[in-house]
Amino acid sequence: MSRTRNTLPDAAEIDVVIAASKYLPPDDAADSRLAAADAAAAADAPPRLTGGEQETQKPSAGEQIDWANIQTTEYFQTYVTDAKGNLLEIPLRKGREDGALIDYLTFTFHEDTIFHYLQNRLVGQNDFISACSESLEKIFGFGITKKMLGKGKFFYQAYYQIGPDNAAYGTLHHGGQRNTVLIDLNAVGCQAALPGWEGRLYEFLQQAIKPRITRCDVAHDFFNGEYTPDQALVDHKKGRYDNHNVTPKAECRGTAWNIEDGSGKTLYIGRKGSSKLARIYEKGKKFGDKSSPWVRFEVEFRKHDCVIPHDILIKPGQYLTGAFPIGEELFQVAANRIETKANVVNLTFEQREFHARNQVGRFVRFLVDAGFPDSEIVRRLVADEGKYPKGLDPSEYNCDAIRVHYLHHDGFAPFDLDEFRMTIDEYMPTDAECHALYEEIEARKRLQQAGHIAESLIRKQEYPTYIPEPEIVSLERNPS
């Protein structure tokens, strides 16, 4: 049996340790040197792994190590079982926490969460919805504005609009469905919510009763076209989107795949309705800019055979990176929601300006040539105050841009047990009236009872039966 030979680190290895210690906290510097020395001493030890290893290149002397880029990475898929014994997958996490932003979110929780917030006092349906609205405003910065007609799309008994009419942020659904509340937040709502809403919602779900995220879309933008749908299709064919040795389906949508017409290409990887679906599309061209290089990579997580952890709210980049093997190469830059908003506004403005010029440009030219002053032309054509074209409304990007009256601003009213104002003082009879009513009822009962007795006696009375005497007919012949 061979013995391991203890060796001391050489000068190059010592320089690496010294350089690395500059980027660690002071308390950890000594421990790092000892750990590096132990690793160097065991350089001649036999390997602990057999097969599948890749040789890691040692950093050269004096090379700076960026410890901030070292992330906690998961290498193995995790599964759990539900109460029915079904196997549920937990999405894999890799890469940067801030490598993506949330673009769509749907979650549920038990209604007792709100009753606990109301300190279990007796409330009506309106107060319950008002409490939900107040909770939403604390988390996102906006609440519920009105009740919608119908039942919505999630099989609840009622649903309500979140946000103003000109920029609806989502809907709240309540009634039925095992006494749960569902919040459906669309892309506009995720964009307009106050900064930090992901962390506030995460804390709320930690305290909620039976919370569950049923859908979460995480996205990363390539504003300069660093990654395109064409490249994604090539990578898909190379197996760089395979999971568990299974190649997901790929679908190309859009006429631009056949003839480049500037309408934009979209590539779907995965199956619609499954637990994971990727969309790689040319977002800038969707806004009408045929020359825009902006591409969005988006993954939609759903509850189908999958448990979506709550920390996807605060670590969306890791779940986007872990969705497919290629993610570790693509998402090394932090996602910036402010930059995304700026690009959307710029592209939308150019598109609206183009259409406005085509629609009213000739009429404006006529007014100018007719001698109308500029102020008069503006007065004649300007819209009402607060009316903006879709995509340029400030409330679509910041919920604080306009003042909105939410349901909970009216305050909480005590539960009205007498909804129709049938109070005791106005509608309950006095004692004398009750006694007179009782006597009247008893008299009617006695009269009704006497009538039954009389009818019974009449039926039992025996009357003499009259039988007429038969007529006597003579059988003798007439003597005449």
PyMOL commands that set and color helices and strands:
alter all, ss='L'
color gray80, all
select helices_A, chain A and resi 11-21+26-41+67-69+112-117+125-140+165-167+187-192+197-207+229-237+255-257+283-286+310-312+316-323+327-330+337-369+374-381+394-396+407-410+424-427+431-460
alter helices_A, ss='H'
color red, helices_A
select strands_A, chain A and resi 78-81+87-90+101-110+144-147+158-162+170-174+180-185+212-222+250-253+266-270+276-281+295-302
alter strands_A, ss='S'
color yellow, strands_A
deselect
rebuild
show_as cartoon
